[in-house]
Amino acid sequence: MLSWYVYSHLVIASANFWQYYVEYNGECVNKWKEVSLIVSSRHILPDILPQKTPGATIFTGDQSNATFLEEVIAKSGGKFDIIIDDGGHYMNQQMISLETLYKSILPGGIYFCEDLGTSYDGWYEGGEGKVTMMGMIKDLLDDLNYNTPGRPAPKYTFAKDIRSVECGEQICSFHKKRELQ
């Protein structure tokens, strides 16, 4: 689903493109041959990724660790046109990744997050009354309307840089403003 969504909305040519995480068997890498950087979970066997992505820089660590993600930004130089989070399904993994990595998206760039149905699955710490990625997305939509009279202050400081949020089944994209405040 993701490959259709991305290619139907974007022209990926000479973009600084970051496939953020891969599935456990590394198959996502086969979908994206122009990958410049991959951050993989510790569950992927170390010999899989280099074989499938010989030109990529690979970082291995914990997606829910903001310090690790900050190190990846620093070591890679950040400044990405596109980030696709096709990684962990736990709420803290998805939420910390978006909040930490969005600042490394260039103006006009896009951050994608997949597998959003896990917000409704108790196995992944989702479910009714829980703090979830879908709840964060709803808060971010509220934050986009912070100038509306009577609206409380935004919950997320990076929301001021979001131009729009587009969602489909299991996926949302966060489009960064071309001119930042």
N, C-alpha and C positions, 0 to 999 in steps of 0.2 A: 504494500500500500504506500509506503513512504516514497519509494522510487518514482511511482506514478505522480504523487503529489508534488514532489520537488521538480521533476522535469516538466510537468504541465504548467508550472508557475514561474520557473526561473530558467535563465540561460546560464549554465555554469561553464564559464570560459575564463581562464586566468584568474579565477576567484581564489582567495586564500580560504580554502575549504577544509573544515575540520569535522571528520566523522567522530563524534564523541562516543566512545565505547563501541563495542561490538558484541554480538550475541556469543553465547558460550562456545559455540563451535567455530566461530570466526566467519560464518557465512555472510554476515552483513558486509564484510570487506569486499566480497565478490561483487556486490552491487555497486560499489564506488571505487572505480579504478583511479580516480584523480585525487585520492586522499593525500593530504600533506602531513597530517598529524592524527594519531589515534591515541586515546587514553583507554586502556583496557582494564577490566576488573582482574582481580587476582585469580579468578577461577579459570582463566584461559591459559592453556598450556603455552609456555614461553616459545615453543618452536613453531606454533601455528601461524602467528601474525607475520613474522619476518618473511616466511615463504609466500604468503598471499599478498603482501604489500612491501615489496623490496625497496621502494623509494620513500616510505613513510617513516616519520619519527614516532617512536612508540614510548609512551609513559605507562607504567603499571602502578596502580594504587587504589585507594578507596574513594569512591565517588561521593560519599557522604562526609568526607574530611575536607573542610574548606581550606585548611592550611596546605594540603596536598594540591588542591586545585589552584591556589594562588601560586604555588611553586611551578606548576605546569604553565600558567600564564607567563610568569617571569622567564622561565627557561625557553619558552617557545617564541617569546616576543609578543604574544597576544595578537591583537589587531586582525580579527577574523571577519570575513564577509558572511560566513555561514557556519553555524554550529548545529549539529544534529545530535541530540541526546537520545540514543537508542540503547540505553544502558540499563541500570538498575531499576527495579520496579517498586522498591520501597519508597514511602513518602519522603523520608529524609534525604534519600539519594536524589530524587527528582527536584525537590524544593531547594536544597543547598546548592545543587549544580546551577540551576537557573539564577538564583540570587548571587552566586559568586561569579559565574562566567559571563553574565550579560554585559558587564562593563567591558569585556574584551571584544565585543562585537563592534565593528566600525559603524559610523553613521550610515544609515541606509541598509544595513545588514539584517540578517534574520537568524533567530534562534528557534529551532524546532524541538519539541518534546513529544516523544511517542509513548505508546502503551499507557494512556491515561485512564483506561478502564480499571487499572489496579487501584484507583482511588476508592472503588466500591468493594474491594476484596479484602477481607480481614486478614488473609494470609500475608498481604503486603502492608499491613498496618492501616489499611483503609477501612471504610465503612461509615455507617450513619453515626454522626456526632463526633467523628475523629477529625484531626487536622490532616488535610489531604492536599495533593497537588491540584485537584479540581477546585478545592476551596481557595487555594492560593490564586488560581486563575480568576475565579469570581472576584476576589479582593482586588486583583490587578485591574479588572474591568471597572470596578468602582473607582480605583485610583486614577484611571484615565479621565474621569469626570470630576476631578478635584476642584475645578473652577466653578462648579455648579453651586449656587447659594444653598447653604444648609448642609453641605457635604462635609463630613469629618475629614481631618487631615489624612493624606495617603498613608497606608501601612508600610509600603515598600519604597525606599528612597530611589531605587533605580526605575520606578514606574514613570518618573518625569521624562525619561528618555524613550518611552514606548510610544510609537505612533499609532499602532493598532495591534489587535490580537485576532487571529483568524483560527477557527476551530472546525474540525471535522471529527468523524468517528475515530477515537483513540489518538488523535494528534491535534496539537495547537502550534501555531507559529506566532512568534513575538517579533514584530517589525520595528526596528529602531528608527527614530526620527533622523532625517538627513541633516538637520540643523539642531544641535543639542543646546539645551538651556544652560 
